[in-house]
């Protein structure tokens, strides 16, 4: 997912957040918050490119602000980009 030519899924994770469920071997739920509300398209592309080129990763294609803008327009992503307003956070 990190190194594929199509970085849509990784963009969506940084934009909307994600959660790994608990398992018997790893009983803690791991949650990454959504950053869509806080980062503009270029900043989010920079984060995704950092992930794709760090820790030995060598992605062939650079993610652009335009790539992020396309994912941000997805109806699912629009509803899950987080909010600085604590009252809007999911329980």
N, C-alpha and C positions, 0 to 999 in steps of 0.2 A: 504494500500500500504506500509506503514512504517513497519508494523509488520508481513507481510506475510512471509512464509518460503522462497519463491522465491523473492529475493530483486532486481531482474533485473531492474524493472521499476525505483526504487529509485536510483540505481547505474547510470542508464541512465540519470536521471535528474541532478545528481551532475556532471557527466561527460560532458553532452551536454547542460545543462541549460534548462530553461523552461520559459514559459510566461503564466500568467493568463490574460484572456481578461477582458476588462472593462465591467461592467454591470451598470444598472441604480442605483442599491443600492451601488455599489463600482465603481465609475467612473474612478478610476486610474488603469492603466495597471501595473501589478506587474511582474517584470522580475528578474529571477535569471540567472546570467551569467554562461557560461560553465567553468569548472575547469579542464577539461581533459588535456589541454595543460600545466597546471601548476603543477598538482599533479601526482606522480607516482602511480602505482597500490596499493601499501601498504598504502600510505597516503590517497588515495581515499577510500579504505576499512575502514580505521580508522574513517574518517568523517562519512561514512554511518553507521558504528557501533555506533558512538556517537549519531547520530540521533535516531537510533533504541533502544538505552538504556537510553536516557535522557528524562526529562519532564514526568516521570511516565511510559514511554514505556518500555516494557520488551520482546524484541524479543527472540524467542526460539533458533534461529540459528545465529551464527556469520558469517559475510561476510568476505571472504578471498581475498587476492591479486589475486588469481587464478580466483575467481568469477568476479572481475573487469576486468581482462585480457580478459575473454571471451566476456564480453559486449563491451569492447574497440575494439574488432575485428569486430563487427557488422558494415556493410557498412554505415548505417545511422549514427552511433555514430562516425565513423572515420571522417566523413565530418563536424561534428558539435562540435568538442572538443575545439573550440576557438583558439585564437592565440595571442601572445604578440605583433604581428605586426598590428598596427592600420589600415594600408591600407587593411588588409584582413578582417576586421570586416564588417558585413552586415550593410547596411544602415538602 
